[in-house]
């Protein structure tokens, strides 16, 4: 598809084929000059899509970086049953394919929520050649744990009826204190409100696995909120402290909700992330 120009960035949309043949959509932004000092792969959360990260992408472009936002399988404009993943490794394969589409030069991953869970698993198990990883509020566990009948139904459905869809139970008010962000989220036709049973099964296993990791072999910036009503602040606090690496930075966002990149004070955080990436371009 032909690129379109804005004052901040050169934008284009693309499709790639996953390892199993599924069509995946990727949005790409470049600085208006057409050249970038490095490239950032953006990974969204569950029920989310890459188009909601346009503001972040434009900030990256303003800093001289390129940005590419993958729509995970079953999300956004990518193919697949909404929210479904048959095995968590499919997500890892999809990230690998998306990274292959980035131009040569320093490459980074910026991932949020479920995307951050996937990214942590990917970096530990696939050891990609990237210059750094930024995660925001990884979905390591729910703030209010699933218990009782709902948990049993989810586990049984994941085992015997993987295509089943269940109510997600997500309250959109928990994503941000910015009322405009919440309103846009509710009206977004690419956002869905259900959870897939196979995803529930695979994600619970991945959460347990990632919560056990102790080391990252790439520079990383770990951003989490102490007031996230969706992804457990306690689980993120513990993993952020537990993970070791030669270049580790942890930021705690006080009082902010789940989507820290869409919070009221997001410009300061996005600027910090851009500065961190630029600092790591030549390392």
C-alpha positions in Angstrom: 0.0 0.0 0.0 1.3 3.5 -0.8 2.6 5.5 2.1 0.8 8.6 3.3 2.6 11.6 4.8 1.8 13.6 8.0 3.9 16.4 9.5 5.4 13.9 11.9 5.7 10.7 10.0 5.5 8.6 6.8 2.8 6.0 7.3 2.1 2.7 5.5 0.2 -0.6 6.0 1.4 -4.0 5.2 0.5 -7.7 5.4 2.8 -10.6 6.1 2.2 -14.4 6.4 2.7 -16.1 9.7 4.5 -19.4 9.8 1.2 -21.3 9.6 -0.1 -19.1 6.7 -2.3 -16.8 8.7 -2.3 -13.2 7.4 -0.9 -10.6 9.9 -1.3 -6.8 9.6 1.5 -4.4 10.4 1.4 -0.6 10.5 4.7 1.2 9.8 5.8 4.8 10.5 9.0 6.5 9.5 10.3 9.9 10.2 9.1 12.4 7.5 12.7 12.3 6.1 12.2 8.7 5.2 15.2 7.5 7.2 15.5 6.3 10.8 18.3 5.8 13.3 16.7 2.6 14.7 13.4 0.8 14.6 10.9 -0.2 17.2 8.4 -3.1 17.0 5.3 -2.2 19.0 3.2 -5.1 20.5 -0.3 -4.3 21.8 -2.3 -5.9 24.6 -5.2 -8.4 24.5 -8.4 -7.2 22.7 -6.3 -4.3 21.5 -4.6 -3.4 18.2 -1.6 -1.6 16.8 -3.5 1.4 15.5 -4.1 2.6 19.1 -0.3 3.3 19.4 -0.2 6.0 16.7 0.7 8.7 19.3 3.6 6.6 20.5 4.7 5.9 17.0 4.7 9.6 16.1 6.8 10.4 19.1 9.3 7.8 18.1 9.4 9.3 14.6 9.9 12.7 16.0 13.0 11.3 17.8 14.3 10.0 14.6 13.1 6.4 15.0 11.0 4.1 12.9 8.0 2.3 14.4 6.1 -0.8 13.4 2.9 -2.0 15.1 2.0 -5.6 14.7 -1.7 -6.7 15.0 -1.4 -10.1 16.8 -3.4 -13.0 15.3 -7.1 -12.6 16.1 -6.7 -8.9 16.7 -7.1 -5.7 14.7 -6.8 -6.3 11.0 -5.0 -9.6 11.2 -6.8 -12.8 10.4 -8.0 -15.4 12.9 -10.8 -15.9 15.4 -10.9 -12.9 17.7 -8.5 -13.3 20.5 -7.7 -17.0 19.8 -4.2 -18.5 19.9 -3.9 -22.3 19.8 -0.5 -22.4 21.3 1.4 -19.5 22.9 4.5 -20.2 20.7 2.4 -19.0 17.8 2.7 -15.5 19.2 6.5 -15.9 19.5 6.7 -17.0 15.8 4.6 -14.0 14.8 7.0 -11.6 16.6 9.9 -13.3 14.8 8.2 -12.7 11.4 7.5 -9.1 12.3 11.1 -8.4 13.3 12.2 -9.7 9.9 10.2 -6.9 8.3 12.2 -4.2 10.1 15.1 -2.5 8.2 18.7 -3.2 9.1 20.0 -1.3 12.1 19.3 -1.3 15.8 16.0 -2.9 16.6 13.9 -2.6 19.8 10.7 -4.1 21.1 8.1 -1.9 23.0 5.3 -4.1 24.4 2.3 -3.5 26.6 0.2 -5.9 28.8 -0.4 -9.2 27.0 2.1 -8.1 24.3 4.6 -7.5 27.1 4.0 -11.0 28.5 4.6 -12.4 25.0 7.7 -10.2 24.5 9.3 -11.4 27.8 8.7 -15.0 26.8 10.1 -14.3 23.3 13.3 -12.7 24.5 14.1 -15.4 27.0 13.3 -18.3 24.7 14.2 -17.1 21.3 17.2 -14.8 22.2 16.5 -12.3 19.4 19.1 -9.9 18.1 17.6 -6.7 19.5 19.2 -3.7 21.1 16.7 -3.4 23.9 13.2 -4.2 25.3 10.7 -1.9 26.9 7.6 -3.4 28.7 4.7 -1.6 30.2 2.4 -3.4 32.8 3.0 -6.9 31.6 -0.1 -9.1 32.0 1.5 -11.5 34.5 -1.7 -12.1 36.5 -5.0 -10.3 37.0 -5.2 -7.7 39.7 -8.4 -9.5 41.0 -7.7 -13.2 40.5 -10.1 -15.4 38.6 -11.5 -17.9 41.2 -14.3 -20.4 41.7 -16.8 -21.2 39.0 -15.4 -18.7 36.4 -12.0 -20.2 36.7 -13.3 -23.8 36.4 -15.4 -22.9 33.3 -12.4 -21.2 31.7 -10.1 -24.1 32.3 -12.6 -26.7 31.1 -13.4 -24.7 28.1 -9.8 -24.2 27.2 -9.2 -28.0 27.4 -12.4 -29.2 25.6 -13.9 -26.3 23.7 -10.9 -24.0 22.6 -13.0 -22.0 20.2 -15.5 -20.9 23.0 -15.7 -17.2 23.7 -16.3 -15.9 27.2 -17.0 -12.4 28.6 -13.7 -10.7 29.3 -15.0 -8.9 32.3 -12.7 -5.9 31.5 -14.0 -2.6 32.7 -12.8 0.0 30.2 -12.7 2.6 32.9 -9.6 0.8 34.2 -7.4 1.5 31.2 -6.8 5.2 31.8 -7.8 8.3 33.8 -8.2 10.1 30.5 -11.9 10.1 29.7 -11.3 10.7 26.0 -9.1 7.6 25.8 -11.8 5.5 27.5 -14.5 6.9 25.2 -12.4 6.1 22.1 -11.7 2.6 23.3 -15.4 1.9 23.8 -16.2 3.1 20.3 -13.3 1.4 18.5 -14.7 -1.2 16.1 -11.4 -3.2 16.2 -11.5 -3.6 20.0 -13.5 -6.6 21.2 -14.9 -7.6 24.6 -14.6 -11.3 24.8 -11.9 -13.8 25.9 -11.1 -16.9 23.9 -10.9 -20.2 25.9 -7.7 -21.4 24.1 -6.1 -18.0 24.8 -7.1 -18.3 28.5 -5.5 -21.7 28.8 -2.3 -20.8 27.0 -1.9 -17.4 28.7 -2.3 -18.9 32.2 0.6 -21.3 31.4 2.7 -18.5 30.0 2.1 -16.3 33.0 3.3 -19.0 35.3 6.4 -19.5 33.2 7.3 -15.8 32.8 6.8 -15.1 36.5 9.6 -17.6 37.1 12.2 -15.9 34.9 15.2 -14.4 36.6 17.4 -13.0 33.9 17.1 -11.0 30.6 20.2 -10.9 28.4 19.2 -7.6 26.6 19.0 -4.1 28.0 15.5 -3.6 29.4 13.2 -0.9 30.7 10.4 -2.2 32.9 7.5 0.2 33.5 4.7 -0.7 35.8 1.9 1.0 37.7 1.1 0.6 41.4 -2.6 1.2 40.8 -3.3 -1.0 37.7 -6.8 -2.6 38.2 -6.2 -5.0 35.3 -2.6 -6.4 35.4 -1.5 -7.3 39.0 0.8 -4.6 40.4 2.2 -7.1 42.9 3.2 -9.6 40.2 4.9 -6.8 38.2 6.6 -5.5 41.3 8.0 -8.9 42.1 9.1 -9.8 38.6 10.7 -6.3 38.1 12.8 -6.9 41.2 13.5 -10.5 40.4 14.8 -10.1 36.8 18.5 -9.4 36.6 20.5 -8.1 33.7 23.6 -6.0 32.9 21.4 -3.0 31.9 18.1 -2.8 33.9 15.9 0.1 34.6 12.6 -0.1 36.5 10.0 2.8 36.6 7.0 2.7 38.8 4.1 4.9 37.7 2.3 6.1 40.8 -1.5 6.1 40.8 -1.8 5.3 37.0 -4.1 2.8 35.5 -3.4 -0.1 33.0 -2.5 1.8 29.8 0.3 4.0 31.1 1.0 5.0 27.5 -2.5 6.4 27.3 -2.6 8.0 30.8 -3.0 11.8 31.4 0.8 12.2 31.9 1.7 10.0 29.0 3.8 12.6 27.2 6.4 12.5 30.0 6.6 8.7 30.0 6.7 8.5 26.2 9.5 11.0 26.2 11.4 9.0 28.7 11.0 5.8 26.6 12.3 7.6 23.5 15.3 8.9 25.4 16.0 5.4 26.8 15.9 3.9 23.3 18.1 6.7 21.8 20.6 6.1 24.6 20.8 2.5 23.6 21.2 2.9 19.9 24.9 2.5 19.8 25.5 0.1 22.7 
